[in-house]
Amino acid sequence: MVKKILLVFMIFYIYTLNVYATSNNYMYSLECKSSFAKTVQQLKSSIVGNNLTIYNEHLHFEYALDEKIDIRPMAVIEFGDVKDITALIQLNQFLGFELPFKIMVWENSKGDVNIGFIKPTYMASKFGLSKNKIITSMYNLMIDIVITSAR
């Protein structure tokens, strides 16, 4: 019985590590020093400050409040450079499912604010473009944007 409990715990730990750790192949994330609202504002300022366009802002917790559903604060900002996004879609139009690029800010169950994104290299690998120059450049820029926004 103890072995089964340990096995379940280990599987759960490995699963959560793979999804939320900053050093995995799937996602990059950081804990923020600022409030949720300030982090979202810093994120938008950093995106615009890097000459990128904000295409959309999804405030999921506000949508839920409209329906009288309570969820923790969470926002997804969609952004990019139209020339880069167009060049990628020309390589594989199914990248349209993944683009524009997205960064999410969320508050976890402990009240900590986090910021992160699904790595463009992971996303692009599904389409055979993981070594693409635009993807690599955007990945590095997204890291800079997240680090700046998490302060």
N, C-alpha and C positions, 0 to 999 in steps of 0.2 A: 504494500500500500504506500509506504514512504517513497519507494522508487517511482511509482506512478505520479505521485504528487510532485516530486522533484522533476520528473520528465515534463510534466505539464508546465511547471514554472519555467524550466529552461526553454521550452518551445515559445512560451509567451514572451520571455525576456529577449530571445533572439529575434522574434517577430517585431517587437517594438523597437529594438535597436536598429533593425534594418529599415524601418520606416522613418524614425525620427532623429537618428544620429546625424551629426553634421558631416561625418566622414564616409558615408555610404555611397553607393553608385547611383542611387535614385534621387536623393534629396539633399539640399544644402539648407541648413537652418541655424539660427542663432537666437539666444535669449536677449531681449532688449532691456535697456536701462530706463527707457521712458515709458509713459503711459501708452495705451492702445491708440488713442486719438493723436497724440504727438508723434508716435511712430509712423502712423499712416500719413500724416502731414509731411514728415521728414522724407518718407519714401517718395511721395509725389514730387516734392521739391528736388530730390536727388535725380529722379527720372528726367524731369524737365531740364535740370542743370546739366545733364549729359546729352542734351539736344535730341532727346527721344520724345515721341508723341504718346500721351496717355489716351488710349482708345476707349476705355471703359473702366468703371469702378463699381464693383459688386459689393455692397454692404449686406452680406447675408443675414446678419443679426437684425437689421432693420426690416428686411423682407419678412422675416419670421415674426417680428413684433406686429407688423401689419396684420398678420393672421392670428395674433394672440398666442404665439408660440415663443417660449423663452429658450434662447440659446446664448452661448457665450459670444462676445464680440469677435467678429471675423470679417476681414475684407480681402478681396482679390483685386489687384490693379493689373489691367491688361495694357501693354505698352510695346513700343518698338519703333523701328525706322522703316518707313514704307518701302524704301528701295531694297533694304536687306530682306524684309519679309517677302516682297515680290520675287526677289532672286531665289529664295528658298522654295517658294511655291512653284516656281518655274522648273525647279529640279524634281519636285514631287508634289503634285497638287494635293495629295492627302495630308500634307503638313498643315493644310488649312484647318484640320481638326485640332491642331495643337497651337497654332499661332493666332493672335500675337502672343508674345512672351507674357508670363504671369508671375507676379510675386504676391504672396499671401502674408497677411499679418493676422495673428490670432491670439486669443487669451486662453490659456489652458485651465484645467480644473483647479489649479492652485492659485490662479490669478496672475500668473507670470505671462508677460507679453513676449511672443516669439515672432520671428520673421523668417521666411524661407521660400524656396522655390524647387520645383522639379527641375533637375539639371537638364539644360538643353542638349547636352551630350547624350544623356539617357534617352530623351525624347527622339533625337535624331537617329540614334542607333536603330530604332524600330523601322526607320526608313532607309537605312544604309548610308547615312550621311554623318556619322559621328566624327569624322576627321575633317569636316567642312570648315573652312576658314571663318565664315560668318558665325557659325555655331560656336566655335572655340572663342572667338572674339566676344560674342555676346555673353557666353558663360563667365568669362573673366570680368566683364563689365557688371554683370549681375551680382557677382561676389562683392565687387567694390560698392555697388549701390546698397546692398544689404548691410554691409559693415558700416557704411556711413549712416544708414537709417536706424541701426540698432543702438546708436550712441545716445 
